[in-house]
Amino acid sequence: MPRIEVAFSPTIFQHFDKDGKIVVVVDILRATSVICTMFHNGVKEIIPVRSIEEAHEYKRNGYLVVAERNGQKLDFADFGNSPFYFTPETVNGKTIVYSTTNGTNAITLGRDAQEVVIASFLNISAVESYLNARSSDILIMCAGWKGKFCLEDAIFAGALAQRLLTTGRFETICDSTNAAIDLWNVAKVDLTSYVEKVAQRHRLKKLGLDDVIGYCFTSDVTDTIPVLKEDKLVPLI
Ligand SMILES: O=C(O)[C@H](CS(=O)(=O)O)OP(=O)(O)O
């Protein structure tokens, strides 16, 4: 029976065996929520890049660039990291270069896996159905915050793992998966109140960027499933 594991941060992810597994990358606030929104609104492809220098080089070569560090838009970038910028008018049919503090680092770390899938609450049911159909071992990678644990990615990991285990077609012997499920079952009772404990919620609030909180915790806004193919994110067809 295929197994589910959770890596609570990219640092921990490096200790997992990735062979033959589908890596599910999660960065609820905000990268994977932004990526799902962009594909929902018709972006053609997203090139995730780790460094500011690389993103700047793409900008000099005429690409549309979304780049932030510590929540704030970099001055050379066309957009910062709010999902609300990415309407059909701004992204439909376009190629976007994307560099963020935590999310794009996590995505590029997953590169060696058999497959990398991007997940958020916005596409949780679509991702669940896809993983059910594939029946491979699954490693959920939380992007975390600067290499550390963060609550919002962990509770999402628990929500997704619980859904998959409930089908009876997966199993887990992974303590972090069970911990994530326990956290989700505490959080889901009153998700809005629970999110008040999330440090990133307060970092975004300080910057006046917390208008995204309700949206990023909304389930099933889209059925798009972004996947990594040859270093670019494209929609699964
Ligand atoms: O833009 C964000 O929300 C964060 C910035 S930080 O965590 O506050 O530094 O980046 P992300 O890569 O989306 O987690």
The ligand as a MOL file (V3000), in Angstrom:
LIG
                    3D

  0  0  0     0  0            999 V3000
M  V30 BEGIN CTAB
M  V30 COUNTS 14 13 0 0 0
M  V30 BEGIN ATOM
M  V30 1 O 5.3540 36.3750 0.4360 0
M  V30 2 C 5.1880 35.6720 1.4210 0
M  V30 3 O 4.1020 35.5370 1.9300 0
M  V30 4 C 6.3870 34.9660 2.0380 0
M  V30 5 C 7.3520 35.9960 2.5380 0
M  V30 6 S 7.9700 35.7540 4.1470 0
M  V30 7 O 7.7380 34.3670 4.5610 0
M  V30 8 O 7.2470 36.6930 5.0080 0
M  V30 9 O 9.3890 36.0750 4.1950 0
M  V30 10 O 7.0770 34.1820 1.0990 0
M  V30 11 P 6.6270 32.7190 0.6540 0
M  V30 12 O 7.7470 32.1460 -0.1620 0
M  V30 13 O 5.3650 32.8780 -0.1520 0
M  V30 14 O 6.4040 31.9480 1.9230 0
M  V30 END ATOM
M  V30 BEGIN BOND
M  V30 1 2 1 2
M  V30 2 1 2 3
M  V30 3 1 2 4
M  V30 4 1 4 5
M  V30 5 1 4 10
M  V30 6 1 5 6
M  V30 7 2 6 7
M  V30 8 2 6 8
M  V30 9 1 6 9
M  V30 10 1 10 11
M  V30 11 2 11 12
M  V30 12 1 11 13
M  V30 13 1 11 14
M  V30 END BOND
M  V30 END CTAB
M  END
